[in-house]
């Protein structure tokens, strides 16, 4: 597992050194592209009818500031809320 702060630094470096062109490239890399590489694109990676309802709600606009991805407000996995207002809930079935 990679610490959260290191992932944020990696995303900033990808932009700074031109590995990716836009914050949207990073978001796609973290979502749809990872689902494709894992072989899970039928269930994960995009918000579509019939896919799993795993969702991270953030504060801010990552298209203007990629570090907004670190401002996690809510997290839903399998329809259950794991994070509320930035705090873990009591749901620990993993």
VENUR-V841261 format. One record per helix or strand. SS is the DSSP state (h for helix, s for strand). FROM is the first residue (numbers start at 1). TO is the last residue. If there is no record, write none. Layout:
ss->(SS SS)
from->(FROM FROM)
to->(TO TO)
This chain:
ss->(h h s h s s s)
from->(4 23 55 66 72 80 87)
to->(16 38 58 70 77 84 88)
